[in-house]
């Protein structure tokens, strides 16, 4: 996992040489935390996958614009003391929103698609044998973005210039999970605090919009 994060940093240096120092420091902080956890404790590891219900939040969020996506990846749980643990994750996640249009009788849908690598680092507490509560920060690295339109006016798909969008997203993540032996089910909300748009071209489409993502998922524990 740590090697993968280092690769992300390397790729970003090559693609955007003017990366701000605070973004680099944030990434290195996450790398340090991941490394410390893996060297000081024997974590439980597993895989997870589920659905995303994402939107781009600017003022009042319209539920009709929710985009259905997915996420999949790996997680670990590192026991601290008693029922308390840390849970780092590394997942691929699709986000964005969908807009239904009706122009002069022509109907269709436009999807604004964002593709991220998510890296949450959550604190958790077990309440009994089944229930867990999770809360903590997350950071995301954008892999790409596009706009896809389909409807009565035809179909079209355009790639967006990543230089017009923020490379990194960050925010607060919280949720719960229920454990059934090695299997588990959970729900989570990711509250993005960074604007998606970076330059004027993207701001024209997105304004000050931020990521807002609800998730439900299944997970399977690989090691105990």
Secondary structure, DSSP 8 states (H G I E B T S, - for coil): -HHHHHHHHHHHHHH-TT--HHHHHHHHHHHHHHHHHHHHS--EEEEEEEEEEEEEESSS--GGG-EEEEEEEEEEEEEEETTEEEEEEEEEEEEEEEEEEEETTEEEEEEEEEEEEEEEEEEEEEETTTEEEEEEEEEEEEEEEEEEEEETTEEEEEE--GGGB-SEEEEEEEEEEEEETTEEEEEEEEEEEEESB-SHHHHHHHTT-EEEEEEEEEEEE---
